[in-house]
Amino acid sequence: MSAGDLSHSDSLGPAEAVICFVGASVLAGVGDPKALGWVGRVVARSIQPDLRLTAYNLGVRGQTSADVLRRWRVETEPRWRVGAARKLVLQAGAADLDAGISLARSRLNLATVLDDAIADGIAPFVVGLTPVLDDIRTERLQVLADAQAEVCERRGVPYVDCLRPLRGHEQWEPDLGTSDGVHPRQAGYGLIAWLVLHNGWTQWLSA
């Protein structure tokens, strides 16, 4: 079975897929008063009559790319179902800036996860970092986001740029302003979900 093939439990039943979302606080939906985050919104829009979908949000606040590298396989392994397509969504790296992880190491951490997933027949999808109210930090996040995009491009892995579309957005920045300046609230998570859904998600899910 190829990395993206959807599988059928029987010849007449719907296709089945399992998506594991692995990352840090924005993936976990920190700050959303609806407790959905962008992941819950995307999954809700992904329900199809011909697809049995199981989704797990494995976001952990404060996690670096190194943390994700260490835990992704252990946490996803018991969640895969025999005969179901395995899908892995990643969003992490902002905490690398505070942990002193170099840009080269951040790139390597992401590349290693993607290479290992692809080698195991798991289809990866990467959601980029999001801007914050601190312009200096956002500039540093931009450098890291560009590196992540390049890692994905080299491997043909779908990547969603969130930083450029959201930076200066008329809804994003006010939403951060009512939160902690880092994590959005309801409107902001809706914007991330829109970007994901309109940048290759459906094609990736059904491939």
N, C-alpha and C positions, 0 to 999 in steps of 0.2 A: 504494500500500500504506500503510495506517495505521501509526502508531508501534508498535503492539503485535502486528500481524498476523503469525502464523506462516506461513511459506511452505513450499511443497512443491517439491522438485527435479523431480518428475514427478507425474502424476495418481495414481499408485499408491503412491508412496514415502512415508516418514514426513516429518512436518514437520521443518524445520531451523531452529535458532536459534544465534546466537553471542552470548555474554555477555562483555563486557569489564568487569572489576572495576578501578576506578581509585581510588587513595587513598594512605594513609600506612601506618604500621607495624602498626597493629592489623589493617587489611585484609590486610597482607602476612603476618600470622601470626607476628610476632616473639615469641619466647619459648616457642612450642609445641614440646614435645619430640617430638611426633608429626609435626611439619612439615606439618600440615594447615591450621592456623588455622581460622577460622570459614568461610572461603570453600571450602576443600576439603571440609568436612563438609556444607555446603549443596549443593554441586555433586553430591556422592555421593548425596544424597537426592533429587536432581532428575532422575536418569536414568530415562527412561521408554521403553517399547518403541516408542511412536509419535512419538518426538521425537529427532532427531539433534542433540545438544547439544555445542557446542565452547565452552570457557571459558578465559579468559586472566586470570591474576592480575597486575595491573600496579601493585601496591603498592610504594611507595618510602618507606623510613624517613625521618622528619623532614620530610616534604613538607607545605607549607601549602596552603590553598585556592587561593592565587595560583599555586602551582606546578602544581596540578592543572588550573587554568584554562589555563595555558600549554601543557601537554603532552597533554591528554586526546585532542584531535582527531588530533594527529600520531601518537600511539601506537596509537589504535584503528583508524585508517583502513586500514592494511594487513592488519588482522585480520578485517575484515568479509568475508563471503562473498556473492557475487552470488546472489540468490534466497533468502537466509536472513534471518529476522527479526533485527534488531539491537537488543541490550539493553545498557544501561549501568548499572552499579551503582557508587555513589559512597560513600566514607566517608573524610572528611578534615576538618581544621579545628582539631584540638587544638594543633597546632604554631603556629597563628596567634597564640596567647596569648604565645608566646616571641618571635615575629617582630615584634611590635608592630603587627600588622594590626588595625585597628579593627573593631568589631562591624558597623558599616555596610558596610565593605569586604568582610568575610567573607560577609555576606548577598549582596552584589552579585556576588561571585565565584561562589557557588553558583547564584544566579539566572541568571547569564549562561550557565553550563554547561548548566543545565536548559533554558533557552529555546533555545539553539543546537541541543541534541540533539533536542528536540521538533520544531523547525523542519525538521530533517534527516530526520525519520521514525524517530528512535531512541527507544526506550522507556526512560526513566530510572527508577531505584529508589534511594532514599537510606537508608543505614543510619546511625543516629545515633552520637554520641560515647559513650564508655564512661567510667565513674567511675574515679578513682584513689584511692590511700590518703590522699593529702593533701586534707583536707576543704576547705581554702580554694580550692585549684585546682579541685576538683570543683564548687564553687559557681560558679566562673567558667565552667567547661565547661557547666554547666546553662544559663546565660544564652545561650551560643552555641548549644547544642542546641535550645533553645526557638525561637531565631531561625531555625535551619535548618528546624525543623518548620513554622513559619509560611510560609517560602518555598515549601516543598513543598505545603502545604495550598492556597495560592493558585493553584497550577498543577495541582492534582489529581494530584500525583506521590506514589506510595506512600512513606511514611516510617516507619522502625522506631525507636521510642524505646528505647534501650538503657540510658540513664543512670538513669532512675527505677527500672526493675525490678531493676537490678543493684546499685544503691547500698545497702549494708548487707546484701546477700544472703549467706546463710550459707556458700555455696560460693565466691562471687566474691571476697570480701575475703581469705579465707585463701589463695586461689590467688594473688592479687597479692602477698601477704606472702611467698610462697616464690619470687617473681620479683623484679622491680625496683620494684614498687609502681605500675607504669603498665601493663605488658603482662601479660596472664594467661598461664596455662599450659594444660594440656589441659582441665581442668574449665571454666575460664573461657571458652575458645573454644567449647566445647560449649554453654555457656549462650547465647552470642551467636547461634550457629547455630540454636538452638531458637527464640529470639525472631524471627529472620528467617523461619524456616520457618512460624511460626504467626502471622505478621502480614502476610498478603497476598502472600506469595511465589508460591504455587502459582497463584493467580488472575492475577498479573502475568505469570508465565512462560507461561501458556497463553492469555493474552488475544490 
